[in-house]
Amino acid sequence: MVLDDLGSSLRGTLDKLRGKSRLSEEDIEEIVKEIQRSLLSADVDVSLVMELSDNIKERALEEEPPAGTPARDFVLRIVYEELVDLIGESTELPLEEQTILLAGLQGSGKTTSAAKMAWWFSTKGLRPAVIQTDTFRPGAYEQAKEMTERAEVDFYGNPDNDDPVEIARNGLEETSEADVHIVDTAGRHALEDELIDEIEDIEDVVEPDTSLLVLDAAIGQGAKDQAQQFDESIGIDGVVITKLDGTAKGGGALTAVDQTDSSIAFLGTGEEVQDIERFEPDGFISRLLGMGDLSQLAERVERAMEQTEIEEDDWDPEDMLQGQFTLNDMQKQMEAMNNMGPLDQVMDMIPGFGGGIKDQLPDDAMDVTQQRMRTFSVIMDSMTEAEKEYPKAIGASQIERIARGSGTSEEQVRELLEQYKMMEKTIKQFQGMGSDKEMQRMMQQMQQQGGGGGGGMGGMGPF
């Protein structure tokens, strides 16, 4: 994921302090230089890097660490607090009637972001509508229409009208019953007077409550000038950073936030309409430093389970804790995991698994794991209902038949059955929890096993 290199570099720098109880001035100088290199390599603006590193150095030299606090944890807290302060609070977007104007260059991801944001507002109980005013880019109308259909939200556009201002005016009238209006504007390959004039005219008509600048995470050092010009034109209240699932460095987008004295509203993390996160600075920086993000993880789990239950009307995940755990349950669990999004993003949200542990894994580890889950699902599709309900009765002849029917090997079928046994054992432990205290104690043990290093990956089984 974008910014992974920055996070990995910062974590590697801080790990040099492991085992130290006190910090010398030389230690701090070396750490600050490493942090500067990490930020500059991620395309963060030089002046911003110097300001941030000066703050970290000053605090590390002047503040007294709490008694018993290791040097690494002390510096980690300072870096965390300074990065959170740099990024600032999340853009204020109340869950009420409002109009949001999106601006940005062509290719930044405005049209996709408009549909994603509309989907997000719909999950909060509001009725959103997307108004497509881009008459410059061929296919903009068709793309917006398709994306909003996938998001199941209201849409207005007119491919036969070449006046974006008129489209914006008519769009507000035609979607007057919507609570949230998201107005998508045209972009260009570069900032041009014509583009600025058009956006200003649309702004006069729609009178937005919030104007958001959409930036590709790969923008680099060019973000500073672009953000400044858009801010002078329409006033930027917040930034939407897109394509965070790519390999871009991402520092330029952080520079744009500082340049416009604004904040981050949303993060685009993939190609699907559901691949969007409301930006929360604490969780974002925590994830970056390998400390996890439990609030975002909980939201994804809840969404994935709801989606899986909708797709499978006869399945209730709580039933697993009441009765027998079957391969049907295991398959539904895997579907829910897939609905949570890319595994590497989920790993980043789990304290003890993102960051340090993930850095030690091969680059393709997450892809291999997801491929294995897909293979297991294919194998289970080749089983009879009786075999999925009573997997312990599956013998050698059935394994041979299942492997042949699924186009896999007998060894892979046996791996699936071994994975099932491990999951069944874990479920039985939860079934035996007689009180909330016992449940909390078990969860603490699992977290300790996952947070101590590479060995914690064992808890994931042979996926």
Number of C-alpha atoms within 10 A of each C-alpha: 18 20 20 24 20 23 23 19 21 24 19 17 18 20 14 14 21 11 10 12 15 14 17 11 11 9 13 18 15 13 21 22 13 18 24 21 15 20 26 19 16 25 24 24 24 14 10 18 19 15 11 20 22 14 15 22 19 11 15 22 14 8 10 9 17 9 7 8 13 18 22 19 16 19 22 18 11 17 25 17 15 18 18 18 13 18 21 18 16 18 20 12 13 7 12 13 13 17 19 22 24 24 27 28 22 20 13 24 20 27 27 20 27 28 33 26 29 25 25 21 19 18 11 10 11 17 19 26 32 29 30 28 28 26 21 15 11 10 12 18 20 12 15 25 22 14 23 23 13 15 19 16 20 19 23 22 23 19 16 7 11 13 14 22 21 14 22 26 15 16 23 21 11 15 18 12 13 17 18 23 28 25 28 25 28 22 24 16 10 11 16 11 8 10 18 18 13 16 24 15 15 21 19 11 14 18 14 19 13 18 23 27 29 30 29 25 27 24 20 21 19 15 24 21 13 20 25 17 15 22 20 11 13 21 17 24 20 26 29 30 28 27 22 22 20 17 14 21 24 31 24 25 30 25 26 29 26 19 18 22 15 22 25 28 23 24 25 27 22 17 14 15 22 20 21 22 17 17 21 21 19 19 19 20 21 23 23 24 25 26 21 24 23 16 12 18 19 12 12 20 18 13 17 20 20 16 15 22 16 12 12 11 8 7 15 15 15 8 11 18 15 12 11 14 20 19 23 18 20 20 20 20 16 18 19 22 20 16 18 22 18 18 15 19 17 19 21 28 26 21 19 24 25 24 26 22 20 21 19 11 12 10 10 9 14 18 14 13 15 18 13 17 19 16 18 23 19 18 22 21 16 17 21 12 13 10 17 20 16 15 17 12 11 16 9 11 8 16 20 15 14 23 20 14 15 18 13 16 16 17 12 16 21 15 16 21 18 14 18 21 17 14 19 19 13 12 17 16 13 17 15 11 15 9 9 9 10 13 16 12 13 15 13 12 12 13 17 14 17 21 20 14 15 17 11 17 18 11 14 11 11 13 15
